[in-house]
Amino acid sequence: MAGRGKLIAVIGDEDTCTGFLLGGIGELNKNRKPNFLVVEKETSIAEIEETFKSFLTRNDIGIILINQFIAEMIRHAIDQHMDSIPAVLEIPSKEHPYDASKDSILRRAKGMFSAEDFR
Amino acid sequence: MGPTEKKASVLLDKKLLVFMDQLELLEEKREKLNSLIEQGWFFMSKARYSMGNKQVSALQYGNEMEPLVRVNTRYQGETLSYYNLVNILYIHYLRYTIIIYILYVCMFYRRLESGEAAFQTDRNTQTTPEEKPLAEKLVEDIGPKDTEGLRRRTQAKKVLTTEEGGQSATETELLRESDDMKPPPSSKLEHNPQQNPLRWFGVLVPQTLKQAQVSFRQVIELSAEVAALQSAVLATRKQLQQQMMEKNSPQTEGQ
């Protein structure tokens, strides 16, 4: 595996997954699990969380792209992830525009300052 | 304020400025990423309008896929060549296992300390059938080599039986040809997991779908940059916190 790059995983609605698969990130064969999950109305939160955690444990995934409204459903799992790799990127969806105040990374970065720090 | 405290404050201010610059850059990249994603959706919607609602959906995904783009990751402070060199030495020079193992462990701990990661996309050029390994070629070549949609016409034997006496020779030829016609073989493209994903949606796709693909390819390139920036922001934040603690701890001891 030395020298071979890592995959980009996607957890999103159908349009998001279709777009990124068009871009060429998809992996699906008989032996391996797919690196994407199409979230529909019937998809349970448990399934989303299980898929997210499985992506985190795989050592061949470098970036996880996830719609922000889906990230909100499993916010506790995303906040627990502290490693740089795989990187978790929250992206907008068609019905839910991106909100920087909800992004885990930006909240972690901006929340470090308090009145004590500026003395 | 003593000289050491002044120095610590100056370093802290510099680090803070770097942190603010990184945050600003991250915000810019994010805005660009989001607008490119929206552009991609817009083109996809236009393609769906012209092709039909179900023609651009998860139903069209290929049965097998191989990624055409990957991302190379490494932690800052180490070079890819050094990492690969250690890997190679570890594999090939087993008698030096202890020394190499110590080097590997040292590198691992250095990686944990820095925490900042770099991401770089690597797009594969699609392999043509000629470039595939021989074993795969044999599997791919089984079956007639005609292109999709065309049928091979066999040489019809002009046999006129007495029962078919009323039919012309031309009609008999046509009958034999229709018997020999087989359903077109499944397209080779379906068995090539590294095909362009545009092929899933048909042979002739509208220009808007191609534009959607271009947009999402740009999104993928930008995602790697945003991921790297996020990692840099968090690493700088950690360093800032450490420096603040170092600055404050002599003050509390002095009190």
Interface residues (C-beta under 8 A of the other chain):
Chain A: A2 G3 R4 G5 K6 L7 I8 E14 D15 T16 C17 T18 G19 F20 L21 L22 G23 G24 I25 G26 E27 L28 N29 K30 P34 N35 V38 G62 I63 L65 S84 I85 A87 L89 I91 P92 K94 P97 Y98 A100 I105 L106 R108 A109 K110 M112 D117
Chain B: F19 L23 L26 E27 R30 L33 N34 I37 E38 G40 W41 M44 V56 S57 A58 Y61 G62 N63 E64 M65 E66 P67 L68 V69 R70 V71 N72 T73 Y75 Y83 N84 N87 I88 G115 E116 A117 F119 T121 D122 R123 P193 P197 L198 L209 A212 Q213 S215 F216 R217 V219 I220 S223 A224 V226 A227 Q230 S231 V233 L234 A235 R237 L240 Q241 M244
